[in-house]
Amino acid sequence: MPALTDLIEAGRPAEHHAPWRRAVVAPKVWNLAVEQLAGGRWSLLGLWGEPDRVHMALLDEARDIGVISLDCRGGRYPSVGQYHPPALRLERAAADLFGLAPQGLPDTRRWLDHGQWGISHPLTAQPGKPAAGSSYRFLAAEGDSLHQIAVGPVHAGIIEPGHFRFTASGETVVRLEERLGYVHKGIEGLMAGAPVDRAARLAGRTSGDSTVAYSLAFARAVEAALGVAPPPRAMWLRALMAELERLANHLGDIGAICNDAAFALMHAHCGVLRERALRAADAAFGHRLMRDRVVPGGVAGDLGEAGTSAIRSLVAEIRQRFPHLVELYDNTASLQDRTVATGRLKVELARQYAAGGYVGRASGRDFDARRNAVYAPYDELAFDVPVLQEGDVNARVWIRVREVEQSLSLVEQMLGRLPAGSIRADIAAADNVADGPREGMALVEGFRGDILAWLRIGEGGLIERCHLRDPSWFQWPLLEAAIEGNIVADFPLCNKSFNCSYSGHDL
């Protein structure tokens, strides 16, 4: 059984790719990697295209990470998705953006391109005319007394757009099929040719609730490409922001899940704590969401005494109030009746799709980029990664509860050990690509799961290509599986327990 390092060594190595290796491989080697994915031995971390090449980021059984690339003659390459379903939507997206044609792909419907762009294949050197308009063909379900329910893309709440097509037998969901792409922003196209600082701002706007995680992933990829080491204080401040972001989102999610089960009291109390977290972030870093605070080379501003005091007060308040809310959740029978055994995701599917974050960990997948793709300062901090096996809404709530507790501990450790010193290194001094383009990759643990950033910096220090992969790419398909056999009325509850990102997915 080959290791990922064997496949990379069999290919033509990319000269400047860090921190993990990349190699251009032959079709035979590409297919061998696909066999490992299909056999459940390796995990797919990402798949993205270029006009004449396709790339896969992989994680093997030894937890080694690497990238293999395949030249696409005539824009064609052997489909990964025909043997490994988690690649299906990624391949459809690459086809929309670059015109690549995966041979054997079982689903060739357009994914991001809804026929509204005015062009086709916008990231090729010469975009084509728009494809002929056609209605989207949803998959059929056969059986007696089945009916369809169309929900979205415009929803009743102030949320992002996405279409959900239910096929139901009475109140029981037989099939759910999603239609996404409504908030495609052209992030990757806007980044091409952009200076690093502008691209960093774009990265932070890929998914607003994860702006710190995206900015951190992009910054670390830039630093890996250019060989820049941020000052220690900057790395600790970045992690502090990441944990504040995780706290705010988990607190909001716990309350919102309970609200979808008609338990508004939890929603109100968790909403208060989330607001406290946002205000503490504003006091400490000058922005409620901490947008544009993480930058390549370090951070944009330092943490002062007032900010430190605000964060300490936040931790003390959550430690005082949150256990009572957890007890309330656990002891409310009507709430447990809605969350326990609802929306169960099988362990095997979570593993196959390399589901990150609370979705994967609630279904037995023990992976956290802070530990498994370790980066500073988490290698110096003590924390546990909670994992459950049940895979239902209740398990996804409890993973969030335990992660709130772990984030509180991490914040306390960081404040107690925050190193002194500068907060930013000059990346311009390292911006020398005279000997060829520089490539970097990063894997960062956002509140939803691992975010991947891959980029190439070319002449003049401009971004030649950047790909950002949200954890939702591997979670949205699992929501379709989790809702099957549940009643239609439980979909909002299941959907919120996943809380996938529309914007992060649509790019």
Wavefront OBJ file of the C-alpha trace (Angstrom):
o trace
v 0.000 0.000 0.000
v 1.659 3.269 -1.102
v 2.172 6.275 1.122
v 1.486 9.794 -0.072
v 5.208 10.540 0.049
v 5.791 7.695 -2.436
v 3.411 9.246 -4.955
v 4.953 12.689 -4.570
v 8.457 11.313 -5.006
v 7.309 9.546 -8.182
v 6.324 12.886 -9.712
v 8.033 16.100 -10.769
v 8.392 18.220 -7.629
v 7.342 21.853 -7.482
v 10.505 23.773 -6.646
v 9.068 26.250 -4.168
v 6.050 24.796 -2.360
v 5.786 24.955 1.426
v 5.295 23.707 4.041
v 4.093 20.466 2.435
v 5.351 19.110 -0.868
v 3.641 19.217 -4.249
v 4.467 17.217 -7.359
v 3.116 16.959 -10.889
v 2.309 13.290 -11.442
v 1.438 10.993 -14.326
v -2.161 9.828 -14.880
v -1.241 6.394 -13.511
v -0.102 7.917 -10.218
v -3.175 10.176 -10.111
v -5.408 7.127 -10.486
v -3.492 5.335 -7.741
v -4.271 8.229 -5.381
v -7.929 8.026 -6.383
v -7.881 4.323 -5.479
v -6.646 5.198 -1.987
v -9.457 7.723 -1.601
v -12.080 5.304 -2.884
v -10.813 2.610 -0.529
v -11.230 4.894 2.470
v -7.528 4.902 3.291
v -6.858 8.549 2.434
v -8.869 11.750 2.866
v -9.478 14.495 0.318
v -8.568 17.917 1.714
v -9.249 19.864 -1.466
v -9.475 19.769 -5.264
v -9.073 22.838 -7.463
v -8.208 23.734 -11.000
v -6.152 25.960 -13.233
v -6.590 26.459 -16.982
v -4.364 23.486 -17.826
v -3.955 21.608 -14.549
v -5.879 20.125 -11.636
v -4.630 19.743 -8.050
v -5.570 17.516 -5.109
v -4.583 18.073 -1.478
v -4.493 14.753 0.347
v -4.166 13.336 3.848
v -2.932 9.753 4.094
v -3.203 7.145 6.842
v 0.013 8.358 8.462
v -1.561 11.860 8.646
v 0.955 13.139 6.092
v -0.273 15.991 3.896
v 0.723 16.738 0.326
v -0.511 17.970 -3.049
v -0.452 16.116 -6.346
v -1.113 17.840 -9.656
v -2.046 16.527 -13.084
v -1.603 18.228 -16.440
v -4.933 18.283 -18.281
v -4.366 17.628 -21.958
v -7.178 19.209 -23.891
v -8.726 20.242 -20.580
v -9.463 16.616 -19.662
v -8.454 14.494 -16.689
v -9.703 11.274 -15.022
v -12.562 12.129 -12.682
v -12.025 11.650 -8.972
v -15.724 11.969 -8.199
v -16.718 8.868 -10.141
v -14.973 6.799 -7.460
v -14.909 9.215 -4.501
v -18.185 11.194 -4.139
v -16.729 13.991 -1.932
v -14.949 15.280 -5.058
v -18.118 15.601 -7.161
v -19.058 19.198 -6.388
v -15.435 20.348 -6.374
v -14.998 18.937 -9.883
v -18.232 20.539 -11.062
v -17.036 23.892 -9.689
v -13.659 23.550 -11.436
v -15.523 22.755 -14.661
v -17.609 25.925 -14.293
v -14.630 28.164 -13.551
v -11.938 26.697 -15.813
v -13.742 24.566 -18.373
v -11.963 21.427 -17.197
v -13.718 18.205 -18.200
v -13.396 15.337 -15.699
v -13.709 12.148 -17.715
v -16.249 9.801 -16.168
v -17.819 12.401 -13.867
v -21.312 11.031 -13.151
v -22.903 14.459 -12.615
v -22.047 17.098 -15.219
v -24.661 19.690 -14.256
v -23.312 23.193 -13.707
v -22.770 23.960 -10.037
v -21.619 27.544 -9.410
v -22.591 28.849 -12.849
v -26.323 29.594 -12.897
v -26.153 31.091 -16.377
v -26.092 34.663 -15.048
v -22.410 35.547 -15.453
v -22.558 36.729 -19.062
v -19.554 34.501 -19.849
v -18.553 30.901 -19.298
v -15.394 29.539 -17.679
v -14.356 32.974 -16.340
v -10.946 31.930 -14.984
v -9.574 30.669 -18.294
v -7.276 32.846 -20.399
v -10.109 33.418 -22.870
v -13.564 33.072 -21.276
v -16.244 31.838 -23.633
v -19.752 32.906 -24.423
v -22.366 32.133 -21.786
v -23.704 28.616 -21.884
v -27.177 28.141 -23.254
v -29.713 28.625 -20.508
v -31.439 25.548 -19.186
v -33.403 24.679 -16.090
v -31.590 22.769 -13.378
v -32.555 19.096 -13.423
v -33.111 17.854 -9.896
v -32.629 14.145 -9.354
v -35.760 12.045 -9.478
v -37.079 9.865 -6.669
v -39.519 7.080 -7.436
v -42.215 5.640 -5.213
v -45.872 5.826 -4.336
v -47.425 9.020 -2.970
v -44.259 11.110 -3.206
v -44.439 14.877 -3.452
v -41.876 17.661 -3.758
v -41.404 20.724 -1.575
v -39.283 23.582 -2.915
v -37.661 25.829 -0.299
v -35.599 28.891 -1.205
v -33.375 30.352 -2.456
v -35.116 33.279 -0.720
v -35.899 32.345 2.874
v -38.123 33.759 5.584
v -35.217 34.813 7.803
v -32.274 37.124 7.206
v -30.019 34.349 5.952
v -28.070 33.605 2.814
v -29.746 32.145 -0.287
v -29.797 28.456 -1.101
v -32.396 26.175 -2.648
v -33.537 22.939 -1.010
v -35.653 20.485 -2.990
v -37.367 17.945 -0.748
v -39.018 14.762 -1.925
v -41.302 13.530 0.836
v -43.695 10.720 1.593
v -46.230 12.374 3.827
v -44.067 14.194 6.377
v -41.020 11.943 5.972
v -38.119 13.182 3.847
v -37.165 10.630 1.195
v -34.567 12.806 -0.509
v -33.106 16.270 -0.143
v -31.146 17.888 -2.942
v -29.393 21.221 -2.527
v -28.779 23.901 -5.126
v -26.081 26.377 -4.115
v -23.958 29.027 -5.818
v -26.334 31.985 -5.449
v -23.744 34.100 -3.619
v -20.776 33.416 -5.880
v -18.610 36.526 -5.561
v -15.714 35.658 -7.857
v -13.200 35.677 -4.991
v -10.611 33.599 -6.857
v -10.898 35.739 -9.986
v -10.555 38.948 -7.975
v -7.428 37.599 -6.290
v -5.646 36.783 -9.548
v -3.133 39.561 -10.185
v -3.854 41.301 -6.881
v -1.170 42.504 -4.461
v -0.870 40.411 -1.323
v -2.481 43.030 0.923
v -5.574 43.345 -1.285
v -5.859 39.570 -1.627
v -5.664 39.280 2.160
v -8.680 41.568 2.499
v -10.582 39.470 -0.030
v -9.733 36.288 1.875
v -11.171 37.799 5.041
v -14.461 38.392 3.247
v -14.968 34.886 1.907
v -17.234 33.972 4.823
v -17.877 36.807 7.246
v -18.420 34.730 10.377
v -15.011 33.084 9.830
v -13.050 36.180 8.849
v -10.268 35.505 11.376
v -9.853 31.888 10.288
v -9.775 32.786 6.584
v -7.352 35.650 7.149
v -5.142 33.354 9.195
v -5.188 30.602 6.562
v -4.299 33.079 3.816
v -1.581 34.755 5.898
v 0.022 31.451 6.806
v -0.004 30.356 3.149
v 1.707 33.618 2.129
v 4.278 33.252 4.899
v 4.979 29.648 3.913
v 5.456 30.673 0.286
v 7.818 33.540 1.111
v 9.607 31.902 4.028
v 8.517 34.559 6.517
v 8.202 33.789 10.234
v 5.804 36.108 12.108
v 6.914 37.305 15.552
v 5.868 35.003 18.415
v 3.559 37.625 19.926
v 1.729 37.939 16.612
v 1.128 34.186 16.421
v -0.318 34.135 19.932
v -2.563 37.128 19.226
v -3.829 35.415 16.070
v -4.757 32.317 18.055
v -6.449 34.472 20.684
v -8.607 36.050 17.977
v -9.381 32.634 16.500
v -10.633 31.356 19.852
v -12.757 34.463 20.409
v -14.288 33.888 16.976
v -14.935 30.242 17.866
v -16.567 31.236 21.163
v -18.894 33.782 19.573
v -20.027 31.416 16.829
v -20.521 28.373 19.045
v -22.521 30.375 21.576
v -24.693 31.747 18.792
v -25.186 28.301 17.257
v -26.180 26.614 20.518
v -28.871 29.218 21.072
v -30.069 29.136 17.462
v -30.390 25.333 17.455
v -32.528 25.525 20.584
v -34.588 28.278 18.989
v -35.335 26.016 16.015
v -36.655 23.519 18.555
v -38.978 26.270 19.891
v -36.910 26.851 23.048
v -36.376 30.594 22.781
v -35.058 31.024 26.320
v -31.725 29.373 25.452
v -31.537 31.465 22.300
v -31.915 34.671 24.286
v -29.321 33.804 26.923
v -26.786 32.468 24.411
v -27.372 35.569 22.303
v -26.390 37.736 25.263
v -23.134 35.801 25.721
v -22.384 35.971 21.997
v -22.881 39.735 22.104
v -20.515 39.938 25.075
v -17.893 38.062 23.041
v -18.281 40.429 20.087
v -17.976 43.479 22.334
v -14.871 42.067 23.992
v -13.349 41.474 20.545
v -14.138 45.061 19.598
v -12.560 46.381 22.791
v -9.466 44.231 22.333
v -8.870 44.437 18.582
v -10.966 47.319 17.270
v -13.587 45.340 15.342
v -16.447 43.137 16.513
v -15.618 40.400 14.000
v -11.873 41.194 14.068
v -11.908 41.632 10.298
v -8.555 42.620 8.740
v -6.826 42.211 12.101
v -4.809 39.185 10.934
v -2.454 40.143 8.104
v 0.423 38.429 6.279
v 3.443 38.783 8.511
v 1.537 39.171 11.767
v -1.365 41.233 13.073
v -2.567 44.769 12.377
v -2.680 45.960 15.984
v -1.498 45.029 19.451
v -3.497 44.044 22.517
v -3.497 46.632 25.271
v -4.421 46.491 28.944
v -8.018 47.558 28.308
v -8.457 44.800 25.747
v -6.921 42.217 28.042
v -9.267 43.288 30.825
v -12.288 43.024 28.500
v -11.362 39.478 27.491
v -10.764 38.408 31.098
v -14.168 39.796 32.064
v -15.750 37.909 29.167
v -14.192 34.612 30.241
v -15.320 35.138 33.832
v -18.894 35.893 32.747
v -19.143 32.880 30.445
v -17.677 30.604 33.112
v -20.316 31.840 35.541
v -23.373 31.729 33.264
v -22.720 29.040 30.671
v -22.852 25.958 32.973
v -26.398 26.918 34.000
v -27.418 27.092 30.342
v -25.859 23.693 29.660
v -27.790 22.252 32.603
v -30.978 23.840 31.291
v -30.413 22.277 27.866
v -29.671 18.855 29.307
v -32.643 18.812 31.692
v -35.373 20.069 29.361
v -37.152 16.923 28.201
v -39.100 18.597 25.397
v -35.847 19.946 23.946
v -34.063 16.609 24.209
v -37.001 15.003 22.441
v -36.272 17.197 19.417
v -32.468 16.886 19.321
v -31.681 13.306 20.400
v -31.659 10.822 17.474
v -32.604 13.585 15.001
v -30.517 14.173 11.872
v -28.102 11.341 12.519
v -24.955 11.313 10.370
v -23.283 7.924 10.077
v -19.688 7.588 11.225
v -18.727 6.029 7.888
v -19.998 9.014 5.905
v -18.242 11.530 8.149
v -14.994 9.666 7.596
v -15.499 9.268 3.842
v -16.149 12.993 3.397
v -13.364 14.031 5.799
v -15.977 16.130 7.582
v -14.337 18.727 9.770
v -15.387 20.557 12.899
v -18.399 19.679 15.018
v -20.042 17.821 12.106
v -17.193 15.335 11.845
v -16.323 15.134 15.534
v -19.957 14.480 16.502
v -19.804 11.457 14.177
v -16.529 9.987 15.360
v -13.956 11.691 13.094
v -11.105 12.678 15.386
v -9.461 15.486 13.421
v -8.562 19.045 14.390
v -6.095 21.081 12.332
v -4.774 22.760 15.486
v -3.513 19.344 16.572
v -3.235 17.205 13.416
v -1.688 19.889 11.183
v -0.218 21.633 14.183
v 0.684 25.307 13.990
v 1.882 27.823 16.560
v 1.049 28.461 19.299
v -1.201 25.410 19.690
v 1.857 23.167 19.923
v 2.582 24.879 23.260
v -0.976 24.845 24.622
v -2.989 22.165 26.414
v -6.418 21.358 24.990
v -8.647 18.382 24.288
v -10.519 17.619 21.070
v -14.009 16.357 22.003
v -15.318 13.470 19.893
v -18.678 11.679 20.041
v -20.134 8.809 18.033
v -23.897 9.428 17.993
v -23.871 11.872 15.070
v -27.251 13.471 15.844
v -28.277 17.074 16.498
v -27.715 16.528 20.209
v -24.137 15.348 19.616
v -23.396 18.398 17.476
v -24.686 20.605 20.303
v -22.500 18.823 22.863
v -19.386 19.114 20.690
v -19.974 22.866 20.609
v -20.500 22.931 24.381
v -17.209 21.136 25.000
v -15.398 23.338 22.496
v -16.655 26.452 24.287
v -15.089 25.051 27.451
v -11.824 24.291 25.647
v -11.706 27.743 24.049
v -12.157 29.391 27.444
v -9.190 27.404 28.729
v -7.106 28.302 25.675
v -7.905 32.006 26.039
v -6.838 31.915 29.683
v -3.598 30.134 28.787
v -2.827 32.658 26.049
v -3.466 35.690 28.225
v -1.270 34.215 30.935
v 1.634 33.399 28.621
v 1.406 36.050 25.890
v 4.985 36.822 24.829
v 6.251 40.366 24.491
v 7.766 41.794 21.348
v 6.863 43.016 17.891
v 3.625 42.071 16.160
v 4.496 42.089 12.461
v 7.269 40.965 10.138
v 7.937 42.735 6.856
v 6.893 40.441 4.028
v 8.058 42.966 1.427
v 11.666 42.197 2.376
v 11.048 38.539 1.511
v 9.073 39.307 -1.628
v 11.719 38.015 -4.031
v 10.525 35.582 -6.674
v 13.396 36.070 -9.100
v 14.072 32.332 -9.103
v 10.466 31.449 -9.892
v 6.985 31.609 -8.392
v 6.510 30.663 -4.756
v 3.662 28.465 -3.565
v 2.281 28.087 -0.065
v -0.499 26.177 1.629
v -2.110 26.294 5.052
v -4.721 24.350 6.970
v -6.408 26.284 9.782
v -9.127 25.194 12.213
v -12.075 27.562 11.904
v -15.174 27.168 14.038
v -16.830 24.997 11.335
v -13.729 22.901 10.714
v -10.533 23.017 8.693
v -10.083 25.770 6.094
v -7.547 25.203 3.331
v -5.685 28.007 1.570
v -3.355 27.413 -1.379
v -1.683 30.130 -3.416
v 1.062 31.017 -5.836
v 2.943 34.321 -5.693
v 4.533 35.412 -8.941
v 6.396 38.303 -10.470
v 6.114 41.587 -8.618
v 4.793 39.828 -5.538
v 1.321 39.510 -7.063
v -1.022 36.606 -6.463
v -1.075 34.401 -9.556
v -3.602 31.915 -8.199
v -5.326 31.394 -4.867
v -7.804 28.725 -3.841
v -9.753 28.786 -0.577
v -11.704 25.705 0.510
v -14.396 26.092 3.147
v -15.233 23.121 5.418
v -18.805 23.391 4.134
v -17.789 21.840 0.797
v -17.633 18.487 2.575
v -20.497 19.166 5.006
v -23.321 20.325 2.725
v -23.619 16.901 1.008
v -23.759 15.222 4.420
v -26.755 17.336 5.417
v -28.617 15.700 2.525
v -27.815 12.300 4.014
v -28.572 13.282 7.618
v -32.106 14.531 6.897
v -33.282 11.366 5.133
v -35.921 9.549 7.169
v -36.599 12.592 9.353
v -39.744 14.681 9.154
v -39.796 17.872 7.109
v -40.394 19.951 10.247
v -37.018 18.844 11.628
v -35.061 20.209 8.671
v -34.464 23.685 10.205
v -33.114 21.967 13.308
v -30.805 19.684 11.309
v -29.736 22.520 9.034
v -28.808 24.784 11.932
v -26.925 21.999 13.694
v -24.717 21.772 10.574
v -24.677 25.557 10.031
v -22.816 25.285 6.738
v -21.605 28.458 5.062
v -23.276 29.529 1.830
v -20.800 32.331 1.159
v -17.705 30.276 1.983
v -18.880 27.486 -0.297
v -19.967 29.709 -3.180
v -16.654 31.655 -3.288
l 1 2 3 4 5 6 7 8 9 10 11 12 13 14 15 16 17 18 19 20 21 22 23 24 25 26 27 28 29 30 31 32 33 34 35 36 37 38 39 40 41 42 43 44 45 46 47 48 49 50 51 52 53 54 55 56 57 58 59 60 61 62 63 64 65 66 67 68 69 70 71 72 73 74 75 76 77 78 79 80 81 82 83 84 85 86 87 88 89 90 91 92 93 94 95 96 97 98 99 100 101 102 103 104 105 106 107 108 109 110 111 112 113 114 115 116 117 118 119 120 121 122 123 124 125 126 127 128 129 130 131 132 133 134 135 136 137 138 139 140 141 142 143 144 145 146 147 148 149 150 151 152 153 154 155 156 157 158 159 160 161 162 163 164 165 166 167 168 169 170 171 172 173 174 175 176 177 178 179 180 181 182 183 184 185 186 187 188 189 190 191 192 193 194 195 196 197 198 199 200 201 202 203 204 205 206 207 208 209 210 211 212 213 214 215 216 217 218 219 220 221 222 223 224 225 226 227 228 229 230 231 232 233 234 235 236 237 238 239 240 241 242 243 244 245 246 247 248 249 250 251 252 253 254 255 256 257 258 259 260 261 262 263 264 265 266 267 268 269 270 271 272 273 274 275 276 277 278 279 280 281 282 283 284 285 286 287 288 289 290 291 292 293 294 295 296 297 298 299 300 301 302 303 304 305 306 307 308 309 310 311 312 313 314 315 316 317 318 319 320 321 322 323 324 325 326 327 328 329 330 331 332 333 334 335 336 337 338 339 340 341 342 343 344 345 346 347 348 349 350 351 352 353 354 355 356 357 358 359 360 361 362 363 364 365 366 367 368 369 370 371 372 373 374 375 376 377 378 379 380 381 382 383 384 385 386 387 388 389 390 391 392 393 394 395 396 397 398 399 400 401 402 403 404 405 406 407 408 409 410 411 412 413 414 415 416 417 418 419 420 421 422 423 424 425 426 427 428 429 430 431 432 433 434 435 436 437 438 439 440 441 442 443 444 445 446 447 448 449 450 451 452 453 454 455 456 457 458 459 460 461 462 463 464 465 466 467 468 469 470 471 472 473 474 475 476 477 478 479 480 481 482 483 484 485 486 487 488 489 490 491 492 493 494 495 496 497 498 499 500 501 502 503 504 505 506 507
